[in-house]
Amino acid sequence: MYTLMQGVKVVEVASWTFVPAAGAVLADWGADVIKVEHPDRGDPQRGLISSGIVPGLTASADHLVELPNRGKRSVGIDIKTPEGRAVLDDLIREADVFLTNFLPATVAKLRLDVDDIRAINPSIIYARGTGQGVRGPEASRGGYDGASYFSRGGVYDSLMQPGAEMLPEQPSAFGDIMGGLTIAGGVAAALYQRAATGRPETVDVSLLNIAMWNVAPNVVASKLLEGVDVPVYGPDDRPNPIARNAYQTKDGRWIALVMLESDRFWPDFCTHIGRPDLIDDPRFVDATARKTNNRECIRILREQFATADMAQWRERLATMKGVWAPVQTPLETHDDVQVAANGYLRTVTTNTGHEFATVASPVQFGGEPTDLGPAPDLGQHTEEVLLELGKTWDDLITLKEGGHIS
């Protein structure tokens, strides 16, 4: 792990992926992140492995737990009991950051709101993730990325093809992972402000706002163009046939072309695909001509790309100047040469001794990737952390016998 945040202590009272992912990023950056879980049930994310919701998981490598929880220490505390709450308060007193994504009703019931936490530690950074924000008539409603991010935030609609009969498939935890990274950035900024001015800050990130940021051009344009009949272009009718369009190869794969400055790249593109005759074809000689004859141009390009399979096109286009990319499967991305060269995947050994590769958070420092630690078992570090707080072994025995810690 990096050492940029060495000495920063984070207390995380959160579950699932949104917000815990922020703790993982902060741990990647060197913070000591203490994950507080119920001593018996733990984070409900741990239960997915036995639910059948995620097929193919094995107890040796539960990647949906490992990804948002790597590098943390787990402490099992029943914070609903007075004794357990006293232990949590001791952790908060020594912490720099408090993370949560509990719903407002639960936060109020457990006395975990900003004022409650600041009454214990006035200088703490308080960071919370929500579905729809902390204000408004629906602030108390829960939110997962499938609802608050993909649906309400406009992401699904922005990805829909004209005339589509089904929603696009939702990648697992897509909005949650983005939200966690954003919270971590907000926490870093808040720590900087506290170091400069002494003033702690409250950091708020919602899945709804993350979605709006991701599709901001569409959200902004929708109001500016409200009432205007905006043309919708399908794959057969792109104004620029070699930008924001994809062509299928002989073996059923896809190649995406993103050459926005089409006149600049057209001659080189035509040469590389084996159709130099198209360079000076009056129908396609410049961007205006290609726009006028776009359907015919797209048809010809489709026919050409269908003459060879993906492997052949990768070889032919390797030296092309314009931007293009194969539409890769997650497994192909996993094995991508650029991923390997830059250390975007790091090998982690789980507590059961199983090695697997996980994705590093997308910020590198010092020009080098960092090593990552495994996710903790439930309550793995309870004794270690509480002894650091000054508890004695007799204290721990009493708390365990009372069911307040694990």
Secondary structure, DSSP 8 states (H G I E B T S, - for coil): ---TTTT-EEEEE--SSTTHHHHHHHHHTT-EEEEEE-TTT--GGGGGGGTSSSTT--TT--HHHHHHHTT-EEEEB-TTSHHHHHHHHHHHHT-SEEEE---HHHHHHTT-SHHHHHHH-TT-EEEEEESS-SSSTTTTS---IIIIIIITTSHHHHH--TT-SS-----TTHHHHHHHHHHHHHHHHHHHHHHHHS---EEEEEHHHHHHHHTHHHHHHHHHTTTS------TT--SSTTEEEEEE-TTS-EEEEE-SSHHHHHHHHHHHTT-GGGSS-TTTSSHHHHHHTHHHHHHHHHHHHTTS-HHHHHHHTTT-SS-EEE---HHHHHT-HHHHHHT-EEEEE-TTS-EEEEE--S--BTTB---------TTTTHHHHHHHTT--HHHHHHHHHTTSB-
